[in-house]
Amino acid sequence: MKFVELEPALDWLNHLENPNPRENLDRIECAMAFFDNPHEGLPIIHITGTNGKGSTTNYLKDLFLSQGLSVGMFTSPHIMKFNERFSFNGEPISDEDLLELINQMVDLDAYMQTTEYGSLVFFELYTIMMALYFQKKQPDVCLIEVGIGGYRDTTNVFVGEISVITTVGLDHQDKLGSTVEEVAEEKSGIIKQGSTVIIGAMLEQAKRPIREKVERESAHLLEFGIDFFTDQVENLQAEGSSFDLLMYGERENWHIQMLGVHQVTNASMALAIFATYMQKHGLQISLERAKAALRASSWMARMEKVHEKPLIYIDGAHNVQGLIALRKMLVQYFPDKTVTMLYAGLSSKNQGEQIPFLKEFNLEKLYLTQFDHEKAMSDEEFELVNTNDLDYEFVDDWQGFIDTYLGNQATSDLLLITGSLYFSSHVRQYILK
C-alpha cells in the first residue's frame, strides 16, 4: 500500500494502534535500525521542560538562522498544520516530503508487525519521520523538543551534545510522577554522557536529581541564576521587554517582542544555549544579527494577538505554572485593560488545580467551553472540579461566541482565549481563516 494523497496518509498515520504500552525505547530502536539508524551522528540540542520549551526552541531557531546556520526543528503540538512539527530553516516540511515519509512508515509498519513489538503509534512514528527528514536535510544543528518527560520519551534515542531542562513542575502526573523530584528525575533522562546540561529557574528539590544525573554522566552543568542570569529587566508594555544577560563574564542588552517576564527567562535560556553551542563549535557570533533576530522572534499561540479591534489574544497556558505566568503577565503588561476570558481544557490535565486557580485572575467575565477533542472538558466535568465557587458561564458554541465578540468592534476590552494549546490551535484557525 502506498499513498498518493496526504489527507488519507495522515489519517492512516494517526490511527495506528498498539495495545501494548511502551515501557522502554526498545521498539523505537528497532524501528530506527530498520532504516540503518538515521538518528545517529546528527548535531542535537535536546530540550525538555514543563513549560517554556516551545518558546525557547523557537528563539534558538531564529538565533542560529541569524548566523547563517541551517536548522532542523522538531516541536509539538502543531497549531495550524501537521507539517509544522518538522521544519528546516523555519519552513515546515512540504506536503510532498511529508507524504514520502509517511509512505516509508507504511514499509516500517509492515516490518514492525513481524517483530515482537508490533506497530508504532503517533509520536513514535513522528520521531522516526523526524530522524529520516533531518538525515536527508543534514542541518548544522537539530533542535529536538521532547514530547513528554525524558527517560521514556521516544526522542531519547537521540544523543544530545547539549541537554536542556527549561522548567520542572507538576504536569502529566500519571506518567511523570506526583512530586517535582519525580518529574525532575524523569526529565533528567535526556542527559547523556559528557554532554553540556543547561537548566532554567526551578525549585531546589527539582535540581537535586538533575545534579545527581549530571555527576553520573560526567556532564557539565550550567544553571540559570548561577552561571548566567538577567537583570535590568524593563517592561516595554506592548513592545515586549528589554533585559541584560550576564554570561561568560560579559553583559549584553537584549530586546524581545513576546510578552511576559517568563519570556525573558525563555529568551535568556535560548541565549545561553546558543552562546554555549557556538563556543563549543568555535563559531563567531554576530551580535547585531543575533539581536535583530531575537527582537523579531515570535511563536504562535504564546500570548499572540490574533485580532486588533476588538482586541483578542490567544495563549496556550495548559497547566498551573502556565496560568501563573499568564496572570502575572496580564497584571504587568495590561494593567488598564478589562479582561474577559474564554477557557477550554483537557481532562488529562490537572483541572482540579487549574479551574480553582482561575479565581486569581481579575476578570470582567469568565466563560468556559468545550471543543472538538476526545479529552476536552465538558460542562459536567468543569462543575465537578469547581471546588471554590468559581463564577463562570458555560458556552456550548465557542465559534458563535467569538463571532458575537468580533461584531463588537467598539469595545476596548481584551478577550483572552486560553487553557489548551489544542484549543488555541482551533481558535487561531477559526479567527485567521
DOBA-478885 format. One line per field, with one value per residue (C-alpha): residue number from 1; residue in three letters; x, y, z. Coordinates in nm, 2 decimals, padded with zeros to 4 digits. Layout:
BEGIN
k = NUM / ...
r = ALA / ...
x = X / ...
y = Y / ...
z = Z / ...
//
This chain:
BEGIN
k = 1 / 2 / 3 / 4 / 5 / 6 / 7 / 8 / 9 / 10 / 11 / 12 / 13 / 14 / 15 / 16 / 17 / 18 / 19 / 20 / 21 / 22 / 23 / 24 / 25 / 26 / 27 / 28 / 29 / 30 / 31 / 32 / 33 / 34 / 35 / 36 / 37 / 38 / 39 / 40 / 41 / 42 / 43 / 44 / 45 / 46 / 47 / 48 / 49 / 50 / 51 / 52 / 53 / 54 / 55 / 56 / 57 / 58 / 59 / 60 / 61 / 62 / 63 / 64 / 65 / 66 / 67 / 68 / 69 / 70 / 71 / 72 / 73 / 74 / 75 / 76 / 77 / 78 / 79 / 80 / 81 / 82 / 83 / 84 / 85 / 86 / 87 / 88 / 89 / 90 / 91 / 92 / 93 / 94 / 95 / 96 / 97 / 98 / 99 / 100 / 101 / 102 / 103 / 104 / 105 / 106 / 107 / 108 / 109 / 110 / 111 / 112 / 113 / 114 / 115 / 116 / 117 / 118 / 119 / 120 / 121 / 122 / 123 / 124 / 125 / 126 / 127 / 128 / 129 / 130 / 131 / 132 / 133 / 134 / 135 / 136 / 137 / 138 / 139 / 140 / 141 / 142 / 143 / 144 / 145 / 146 / 147 / 148 / 149 / 150 / 151 / 152 / 153 / 154 / 155 / 156 / 157 / 158 / 159 / 160 / 161 / 162 / 163 / 164 / 165 / 166 / 167 / 168 / 169 / 170 / 171 / 172 / 173 / 174 / 175 / 176 / 177 / 178 / 179 / 180 / 181 / 182 / 183 / 184 / 185 / 186 / 187 / 188 / 189 / 190 / 191 / 192 / 193 / 194 / 195 / 196 / 197 / 198 / 199 / 200 / 201 / 202 / 203 / 204 / 205 / 206 / 207 / 208 / 209 / 210 / 211 / 212 / 213 / 214 / 215 / 216 / 217 / 218 / 219 / 220 / 221 / 222 / 223 / 224 / 225 / 226 / 227 / 228 / 229 / 230 / 231 / 232 / 233 / 234 / 235 / 236 / 237 / 238 / 239 / 240 / 241 / 242 / 243 / 244 / 245 / 246 / 247 / 248 / 249 / 250 / 251 / 252 / 253 / 254 / 255 / 256 / 257 / 258 / 259 / 260 / 261 / 262 / 263 / 264 / 265 / 266 / 267 / 268 / 269 / 270 / 271 / 272 / 273 / 274 / 275 / 276 / 277 / 278 / 279 / 280 / 281 / 282 / 283 / 284 / 285 / 286 / 287 / 288 / 289 / 290 / 291 / 292 / 293 / 294 / 295 / 296 / 297 / 298 / 299 / 300 / 301 / 302 / 303 / 304 / 305 / 306 / 307 / 308 / 309 / 310 / 311 / 312 / 313 / 314 / 315 / 316 / 317 / 318 / 319 / 320 / 321 / 322 / 323 / 324 / 325 / 326 / 327 / 328 / 329 / 330 / 331 / 332 / 333 / 334 / 335 / 336 / 337 / 338 / 339 / 340 / 341 / 342 / 343 / 344 / 345 / 346 / 347 / 348 / 349 / 350 / 351 / 352 / 353 / 354 / 355 / 356 / 357 / 358 / 359 / 360 / 361 / 362 / 363 / 364 / 365 / 366 / 367 / 368 / 369 / 370 / 371 / 372 / 373 / 374 / 375 / 376 / 377 / 378 / 379 / 380 / 381 / 382 / 383 / 384 / 385 / 386 / 387 / 388 / 389 / 390 / 391 / 392 / 393 / 394 / 395 / 396 / 397 / 398 / 399 / 400 / 401 / 402 / 403 / 404 / 405 / 406 / 407 / 408 / 409 / 410 / 411 / 412 / 413 / 414 / 415 / 416 / 417 / 418 / 419 / 420 / 421 / 422 / 423 / 424 / 425 / 426 / 427 / 428 / 429 / 430 / 431 / 432 / 433
r = MET / LYS / PHE / VAL / GLU / LEU / GLU / PRO / ALA / LEU / ASP / TRP / LEU / ASN / HIS / LEU / GLU / ASN / PRO / ASN / PRO / ARG / GLU / ASN / LEU / ASP / ARG / ILE / GLU / CYS / ALA / MET / ALA / PHE / PHE / ASP / ASN / PRO / HIS / GLU / GLY / LEU / PRO / ILE / ILE / HIS / ILE / THR / GLY / THR / ASN / GLY / LYS / GLY / SER / THR / THR / ASN / TYR / LEU / LYS / ASP / LEU / PHE / LEU / SER / GLN / GLY / LEU / SER / VAL / GLY / MET / PHE / THR / SER / PRO / HIS / ILE / MET / LYS / PHE / ASN / GLU / ARG / PHE / SER / PHE / ASN / GLY / GLU / PRO / ILE / SER / ASP / GLU / ASP / LEU / LEU / GLU / LEU / ILE / ASN / GLN / MET / VAL / ASP / LEU / ASP / ALA / TYR / MET / GLN / THR / THR / GLU / TYR / GLY / SER / LEU / VAL / PHE / PHE / GLU / LEU / TYR / THR / ILE / MET / MET / ALA / LEU / TYR / PHE / GLN / LYS / LYS / GLN / PRO / ASP / VAL / CYS / LEU / ILE / GLU / VAL / GLY / ILE / GLY / GLY / TYR / ARG / ASP / THR / THR / ASN / VAL / PHE / VAL / GLY / GLU / ILE / SER / VAL / ILE / THR / THR / VAL / GLY / LEU / ASP / HIS / GLN / ASP / LYS / LEU / GLY / SER / THR / VAL / GLU / GLU / VAL / ALA / GLU / GLU / LYS / SER / GLY / ILE / ILE / LYS / GLN / GLY / SER / THR / VAL / ILE / ILE / GLY / ALA / MET / LEU / GLU / GLN / ALA / LYS / ARG / PRO / ILE / ARG / GLU / LYS / VAL / GLU / ARG / GLU / SER / ALA / HIS / LEU / LEU / GLU / PHE / GLY / ILE / ASP / PHE / PHE / THR / ASP / GLN / VAL / GLU / ASN / LEU / GLN / ALA / GLU / GLY / SER / SER / PHE / ASP / LEU / LEU / MET / TYR / GLY / GLU / ARG / GLU / ASN / TRP / HIS / ILE / GLN / MET / LEU / GLY / VAL / HIS / GLN / VAL / THR / ASN / ALA / SER / MET / ALA / LEU / ALA / ILE / PHE / ALA / THR / TYR / MET / GLN / LYS / HIS / GLY / LEU / GLN / ILE / SER / LEU / GLU / ARG / ALA / LYS / ALA / ALA / LEU / ARG / ALA / SER / SER / TRP / MET / ALA / ARG / MET / GLU / LYS / VAL / HIS / GLU / LYS / PRO / LEU / ILE / TYR / ILE / ASP / GLY / ALA / HIS / ASN / VAL / GLN / GLY / LEU / ILE / ALA / LEU / ARG / LYS / MET / LEU / VAL / GLN / TYR / PHE / PRO / ASP / LYS / THR / VAL / THR / MET / LEU / TYR / ALA / GLY / LEU / SER / SER / LYS / ASN / GLN / GLY / GLU / GLN / ILE / PRO / PHE / LEU / LYS / GLU / PHE / ASN / LEU / GLU / LYS / LEU / TYR / LEU / THR / GLN / PHE / ASP / HIS / GLU / LYS / ALA / MET / SER / ASP / GLU / GLU / PHE / GLU / LEU / VAL / ASN / THR / ASN / ASP / LEU / ASP / TYR / GLU / PHE / VAL / ASP / ASP / TRP / GLN / GLY / PHE / ILE / ASP / THR / TYR / LEU / GLY / ASN / GLN / ALA / THR / SER / ASP / LEU / LEU / LEU / ILE / THR / GLY / SER / LEU / TYR / PHE / SER / SER / HIS / VAL / ARG / GLN / TYR / ILE / LEU / LYS
x = 00.00 / 00.13 / -00.05 / -00.07 / -00.26 / -00.17 / -00.50 / -00.56 / -00.20 / -00.22 / -00.54 / -00.37 / -00.06 / -00.27 / -00.50 / -00.24 / -00.29 / -00.08 / -00.25 / 00.09 / 00.22 / 00.58 / 00.79 / 01.13 / 01.29 / 01.34 / 01.08 / 01.19 / 01.55 / 01.42 / 01.24 / 01.55 / 01.76 / 01.52 / 01.63 / 02.00 / 01.98 / 01.92 / 01.92 / 02.29 / 02.55 / 02.32 / 02.42 / 02.15 / 02.03 / 01.77 / 01.51 / 01.26 / 01.07 / 00.72 / 00.69 / 00.89 / 01.04 / 00.85 / 00.93 / 01.29 / 01.33 / 01.18 / 01.41 / 01.70 / 01.60 / 01.59 / 01.93 / 02.10 / 01.95 / 02.07 / 02.43 / 02.38 / 02.35 / 02.09 / 01.84 / 01.61 / 01.34 / 01.10 / 00.82 / 00.47 / 00.18 / 00.12 / -00.11 / -00.22 / -00.10 / 00.07 / 00.37 / 00.48 / 00.61 / 00.91 / 01.08 / 01.40 / 01.53 / 01.20 / 00.99 / 00.75 / 00.81 / 00.65 / 00.34 / 00.55 / 00.83 / 00.57 / 00.39 / 00.72 / 00.79 / 00.45 / 00.49 / 00.82 / 00.62 / 00.40 / 00.70 / 00.81 / 00.47 / 00.47 / 00.81 / 00.73 / 00.42 / 00.66 / 00.85 / 00.77 / 00.69 / 00.41 / 00.31 / 00.45 / 00.19 / 00.15 / 00.46 / 00.67 / 00.62 / 00.67 / 01.01 / 01.12 / 01.00 / 01.19 / 01.51 / 01.47 / 01.39 / 01.69 / 01.92 / 01.81 / 01.84 / 02.16 / 02.11 / 02.40 / 02.20 / 01.89 / 01.66 / 01.46 / 01.17 / 01.08 / 00.72 / 00.66 / 00.92 / 01.26 / 01.38 / 01.09 / 01.02 / 01.07 / 01.32 / 01.55 / 01.71 / 01.90 / 02.22 / 02.22 / 02.55 / 02.35 / 02.06 / 01.82 / 01.56 / 01.37 / 01.14 / 01.01 / 00.66 / 00.37 / 00.22 / 00.14 / 00.15 / 00.00 / 00.32 / 00.59 / 00.53 / 00.34 / 00.63 / 00.87 / 01.16 / 01.00 / 00.93 / 01.28 / 01.42 / 01.22 / 01.33 / 01.70 / 01.68 / 01.78 / 02.12 / 02.39 / 02.75 / 02.98 / 02.71 / 02.66 / 02.34 / 02.16 / 01.87 / 01.63 / 01.49 / 01.34 / 01.30 / 01.60 / 01.43 / 01.40 / 01.77 / 01.89 / 01.81 / 01.93 / 02.27 / 02.30 / 02.24 / 02.49 / 02.75 / 02.68 / 02.71 / 03.03 / 02.83 / 02.89 / 02.61 / 02.51 / 02.23 / 02.01 / 02.07 / 02.42 / 02.62 / 02.41 / 02.14 / 01.93 / 01.89 / 01.78 / 01.45 / 01.23 / 00.86 / 00.80 / 00.43 / 00.30 / 00.66 / 00.77 / 01.07 / 01.44 / 01.69 / 02.06 / 02.20 / 02.52 / 02.72 / 03.07 / 03.19 / 03.00 / 02.69 / 02.47 / 02.13 / 01.86 / 01.50 / 01.21 / 00.86 / 00.69 / 00.51 / 00.58 / 00.87 / 00.86 / 00.95 / 01.25 / 01.36 / 01.29 / 01.49 / 01.78 / 01.78 / 01.79 / 02.08 / 02.28 / 02.22 / 02.31 / 02.63 / 02.74 / 02.68 / 02.86 / 03.16 / 03.18 / 03.20 / 03.44 / 03.19 / 03.19 / 02.86 / 02.74 / 02.57 / 02.40 / 02.23 / 02.15 / 01.99 / 01.77 / 01.66 / 01.57 / 01.38 / 01.18 / 01.11 / 00.75 / 00.57 / 00.22 / -00.04 / 00.20 / 00.02 / -00.04 / -00.25 / -00.49 / -00.73 / -00.69 / -01.04 / -01.18 / -00.85 / -00.81 / -00.51 / -00.46 / -00.23 / -00.16 / -00.13 / -00.23 / -00.11 / -00.09 / 00.26 / 00.15 / -00.16 / 00.06 / 00.28 / -00.02 / -00.18 / 00.14 / 00.18 / -00.17 / -00.10 / 00.23 / 00.16 / -00.22 / -00.28 / -00.55 / -00.74 / -01.07 / -01.02 / -01.27 / -01.15 / -01.27 / -01.12 / -01.12 / -00.91 / -00.83 / -00.93 / -00.58 / -00.45 / -00.49 / -00.81 / -00.87 / -00.60 / -00.63 / -01.01 / -00.99 / -00.68 / -00.88 / -01.04 / -00.70 / -00.74 / -00.90 / -01.16 / -01.47 / -01.62 / -01.51 / -01.66 / -01.58 / -01.63 / -01.58 / -01.41 / -01.36 / -01.11 / -01.17 / -01.03 / -01.19 / -01.36 / -01.74 / -01.97 / -02.04 / -01.67 / -01.60 / -01.87 / -01.70 / -01.37 / -01.52 / -01.44 / -01.42 / -01.74 / -01.58 / -01.82 / -01.84 / -02.08 / -02.05 / -02.07 / -02.18 / -02.08 / -01.74 / -01.74 / -02.07 / -01.93 / -01.63 / -01.85 / -02.06 / -01.75 / -01.59 / -01.91 / -01.84 / -01.56 / -01.63 / -01.51 / -01.17 / -01.17 / -00.93 / -01.06 / -00.81 / -00.86 / -00.66 / -00.65 / -00.50 / -00.26 / -00.51 / -00.79 / -00.57 / -00.50 / -00.87 / -00.94 / -00.64 / -00.75 / -01.11 / -01.03 / -00.75 / -00.91
y = 00.00 / 00.34 / 00.68 / 00.93 / 01.20 / 01.35 / 01.36 / 00.98 / 00.93 / 01.14 / 00.97 / 00.63 / 00.76 / 00.89 / 00.58 / 00.30 / 00.12 / -00.09 / -00.23 / -00.28 / 00.02 / 00.12 / 00.05 / 00.15 / 00.25 / -00.09 / -00.07 / 00.28 / 00.15 / -00.15 / 00.09 / 00.31 / 00.01 / -00.08 / 00.25 / 00.20 / 00.44 / 00.78 / 00.94 / 00.88 / 01.14 / 01.44 / 01.76 / 01.76 / 02.01 / 01.81 / 02.02 / 01.92 / 02.11 / 02.15 / 02.50 / 02.72 / 02.45 / 02.56 / 02.93 / 02.85 / 02.63 / 02.89 / 03.16 / 02.92 / 02.86 / 03.23 / 03.29 / 03.01 / 03.12 / 03.47 / 03.34 / 03.16 / 02.81 / 02.56 / 02.45 / 02.15 / 02.18 / 01.92 / 02.06 / 01.96 / 02.01 / 02.18 / 02.48 / 02.53 / 02.23 / 01.90 / 01.99 / 02.25 / 01.96 / 01.91 / 02.23 / 02.32 / 02.67 / 02.79 / 02.64 / 02.35 / 02.03 / 02.03 / 01.81 / 01.61 / 01.53 / 01.46 / 01.21 / 01.04 / 01.00 / 00.85 / 00.60 / 00.50 / 00.45 / 00.21 / -00.01 / 00.03 / -00.08 / -00.39 / -00.48 / -00.40 / -00.63 / -00.92 / -00.83 / -00.88 / -00.51 / -00.45 / -00.12 / 00.21 / 00.48 / 00.86 / 01.03 / 00.72 / 00.74 / 01.12 / 01.06 / 00.82 / 01.05 / 01.34 / 01.14 / 01.05 / 01.41 / 01.55 / 01.28 / 01.39 / 01.77 / 01.75 / 02.07 / 02.23 / 02.20 / 02.00 / 02.13 / 01.84 / 01.91 / 01.62 / 01.50 / 01.41 / 01.37 / 01.24 / 00.89 / 00.71 / 00.98 / 00.85 / 01.13 / 00.99 / 00.76 / 01.08 / 01.18 / 01.55 / 01.73 / 01.99 / 01.88 / 02.15 / 02.14 / 02.47 / 02.42 / 02.15 / 02.15 / 01.91 / 01.81 / 01.47 / 01.33 / 01.00 / 00.95 / 01.15 / 01.14 / 01.32 / 01.53 / 01.78 / 01.54 / 01.26 / 01.48 / 01.62 / 01.26 / 01.17 / 01.48 / 01.43 / 01.11 / 01.31 / 01.39 / 01.19 / 01.10 / 01.40 / 01.64 / 02.00 / 02.05 / 02.38 / 02.43 / 02.71 / 02.85 / 02.58 / 02.47 / 02.33 / 01.99 / 01.97 / 02.05 / 01.76 / 01.47 / 01.67 / 01.74 / 01.37 / 01.27 / 01.52 / 01.38 / 01.02 / 01.11 / 01.32 / 01.61 / 01.98 / 02.19 / 02.55 / 02.69 / 02.99 / 03.23 / 03.09 / 03.06 / 03.31 / 03.55 / 03.85 / 04.20 / 04.54 / 04.39 / 04.66 / 04.62 / 04.79 / 04.71 / 04.62 / 04.64 / 04.35 / 04.36 / 04.45 / 04.29 / 04.24 / 03.89 / 03.82 / 03.52 / 03.41 / 03.74 / 03.96 / 04.17 / 04.24 / 04.41 / 04.23 / 04.30 / 04.06 / 04.13 / 03.83 / 03.94 / 03.84 / 03.81 / 03.43 / 03.51 / 03.70 / 03.38 / 03.17 / 03.41 / 03.40 / 03.02 / 03.03 / 03.28 / 03.07 / 02.76 / 02.95 / 03.10 / 02.76 / 02.58 / 02.85 / 02.85 / 02.46 / 02.47 / 02.76 / 02.98 / 03.36 / 03.54 / 03.85 / 04.03 / 04.27 / 03.99 / 03.79 / 04.09 / 04.17 / 03.80 / 03.78 / 04.10 / 03.98 / 03.63 / 03.53 / 03.20 / 03.10 / 03.08 / 03.22 / 03.54 / 03.60 / 03.89 / 03.74 / 04.03 / 04.41 / 04.55 / 04.40 / 04.30 / 03.92 / 03.73 / 03.35 / 03.17 / 02.80 / 02.80 / 02.44 / 02.38 / 02.58 / 02.70 / 02.84 / 03.00 / 03.16 / 03.32 / 03.43 / 03.60 / 03.78 / 03.89 / 04.04 / 04.24 / 04.37 / 04.43 / 04.51 / 04.68 / 04.91 / 04.66 / 04.50 / 04.13 / 03.86 / 03.50 / 03.21 / 02.89 / 02.53 / 02.24 / 01.87 / 01.62 / 01.47 / 01.79 / 01.88 / 02.07 / 02.02 / 02.28 / 02.49 / 02.57 / 02.69 / 02.90 / 03.10 / 03.28 / 03.45 / 03.64 / 03.98 / 03.91 / 04.10 / 03.77 / 03.41 / 03.17 / 02.80 / 02.60 / 02.26 / 02.20 / 01.91 / 01.69 / 01.35 / 01.47 / 01.81 / 01.90 / 01.91 / 02.13 / 01.85 / 01.78 / 02.15 / 02.15 / 01.86 / 02.04 / 02.38 / 02.35 / 02.71 / 02.85 / 03.00 / 03.23 / 03.14 / 03.08 / 02.77 / 02.83 / 02.54 / 02.71 / 02.88 / 02.97 / 03.15 / 03.32 / 03.45 / 03.56 / 03.77 / 03.92 / 04.01 / 04.21 / 04.43 / 04.64 / 04.94 / 04.76 / 04.85 / 04.53 / 04.23 / 03.88 / 03.62 / 03.27 / 03.00 / 02.67 / 02.43 / 02.45 / 02.23 / 02.48 / 02.77 / 02.59 / 02.55 / 02.92 / 03.05 / 02.87 / 02.98 / 03.35 / 03.38 / 03.18
z = 00.00 / -00.10 / -00.05 / -00.33 / -00.13 / 00.20 / 00.38 / 00.38 / 00.46 / 00.77 / 00.87 / 00.85 / 01.04 / 01.33 / 01.36 / 01.40 / 01.73 / 01.96 / 02.28 / 02.45 / 02.63 / 02.56 / 02.87 / 02.72 / 02.40 / 02.25 / 01.99 / 01.88 / 01.85 / 01.65 / 01.41 / 01.38 / 01.29 / 01.01 / 00.85 / 00.94 / 01.24 / 01.08 / 01.42 / 01.48 / 01.40 / 01.39 / 01.59 / 01.86 / 02.11 / 02.32 / 02.50 / 02.77 / 03.04 / 03.19 / 03.04 / 02.81 / 02.58 / 02.27 / 02.31 / 02.40 / 02.09 / 01.87 / 02.00 / 01.94 / 01.58 / 01.50 / 01.67 / 01.48 / 01.15 / 01.21 / 01.20 / 00.87 / 01.02 / 00.88 / 01.15 / 01.18 / 01.44 / 01.58 / 01.80 / 01.92 / 01.90 / 01.57 / 01.57 / 01.21 / 01.01 / 01.09 / 00.88 / 01.14 / 01.36 / 01.12 / 00.99 / 00.82 / 00.83 / 00.97 / 00.69 / 00.76 / 00.57 / 00.23 / 00.16 / -00.09 / 00.16 / 00.43 / 00.20 / 00.12 / 00.49 / 00.56 / 00.28 / 00.44 / 00.76 / 00.57 / 00.50 / 00.86 / 00.99 / 00.77 / 00.92 / 01.28 / 01.27 / 01.21 / 01.53 / 01.90 / 01.93 / 01.68 / 01.52 / 01.63 / 01.70 / 01.70 / 01.84 / 01.80 / 01.42 / 01.42 / 01.59 / 01.32 / 01.05 / 01.20 / 01.21 / 00.84 / 00.74 / 00.93 / 00.79 / 00.44 / 00.51 / 00.72 / 00.93 / 01.10 / 01.42 / 01.52 / 01.79 / 01.92 / 02.17 / 02.39 / 02.38 / 02.74 / 03.02 / 02.93 / 03.00 / 02.82 / 02.56 / 02.21 / 02.13 / 02.39 / 02.14 / 02.02 / 02.19 / 02.25 / 02.29 / 02.48 / 02.71 / 02.82 / 03.10 / 03.09 / 03.40 / 03.63 / 03.76 / 03.81 / 03.47 / 03.32 / 03.67 / 03.56 / 03.36 / 03.52 / 03.89 / 04.17 / 04.30 / 04.14 / 04.24 / 04.04 / 03.74 / 03.75 / 03.77 / 03.46 / 03.27 / 03.36 / 03.15 / 02.84 / 02.99 / 02.81 / 02.89 / 02.87 / 02.75 / 02.85 / 03.06 / 03.08 / 03.32 / 03.39 / 03.71 / 03.93 / 04.29 / 04.47 / 04.52 / 04.14 / 04.09 / 04.32 / 04.09 / 03.79 / 03.95 / 04.05 / 03.69 / 03.57 / 03.81 / 03.70 / 03.33 / 03.38 / 03.22 / 03.26 / 03.42 / 03.36 / 03.58 / 03.53 / 03.82 / 03.89 / 03.57 / 03.37 / 03.49 / 03.39 / 03.54 / 03.43 / 03.30 / 03.16 / 03.08 / 02.74 / 02.75 / 02.41 / 02.27 / 02.49 / 02.72 / 02.73 / 02.96 / 03.03 / 03.02 / 03.21 / 03.09 / 03.03 / 03.20 / 02.96 / 02.98 / 02.68 / 02.64 / 02.45 / 02.34 / 02.28 / 02.15 / 02.31 / 02.63 / 02.98 / 03.23 / 03.17 / 02.80 / 02.93 / 03.11 / 02.80 / 02.58 / 02.84 / 02.83 / 02.45 / 02.45 / 02.70 / 02.48 / 02.17 / 02.31 / 02.45 / 02.12 / 01.92 / 02.17 / 02.16 / 01.78 / 01.76 / 01.58 / 01.59 / 01.68 / 01.51 / 01.79 / 01.56 / 01.36 / 01.68 / 01.85 / 01.54 / 01.52 / 01.89 / 01.87 / 01.58 / 01.71 / 01.77 / 01.84 / 01.76 / 02.04 / 02.31 / 02.41 / 02.04 / 01.92 / 01.66 / 01.63 / 01.68 / 01.70 / 01.92 / 02.08 / 02.11 / 02.24 / 02.25 / 02.48 / 02.52 / 02.90 / 02.99 / 03.35 / 03.67 / 03.61 / 03.27 / 03.43 / 03.70 / 03.43 / 03.23 / 03.53 / 03.61 / 03.25 / 03.24 / 03.56 / 03.43 / 03.06 / 03.06 / 03.39 / 03.25 / 03.04 / 03.13 / 03.05 / 02.96 / 02.94 / 02.73 / 02.86 / 02.75 / 02.88 / 02.86 / 03.12 / 03.10 / 03.27 / 03.64 / 03.60 / 03.97 / 04.04 / 03.72 / 03.74 / 04.11 / 04.02 / 03.76 / 04.05 / 04.10 / 03.77 / 03.78 / 03.51 / 03.39 / 03.29 / 03.27 / 03.01 / 03.00 / 02.68 / 02.52 / 02.18 / 01.94 / 02.12 / 02.27 / 02.61 / 02.61 / 02.94 / 02.94 / 03.14 / 03.38 / 03.43 / 03.49 / 03.76 / 03.94 / 03.97 / 04.06 / 04.43 / 04.53 / 04.38 / 04.07 / 03.89 / 03.53 / 03.24 / 03.02 / 02.64 / 02.42 / 02.09 / 02.12 / 01.75 / 01.79 / 02.10 / 01.90 / 01.61 / 01.85 / 02.01 / 01.68 / 01.60 / 01.90 / 01.74 / 01.97 / 02.28 / 02.43 / 02.64 / 02.59 / 02.52 / 02.63 / 02.50 / 02.68 / 02.86 / 02.60 / 02.30 / 02.12 / 02.18 / 02.09 / 01.76 / 01.68 / 01.77 / 01.57 / 01.26 / 01.31 / 01.35 / 01.10 / 00.82
//
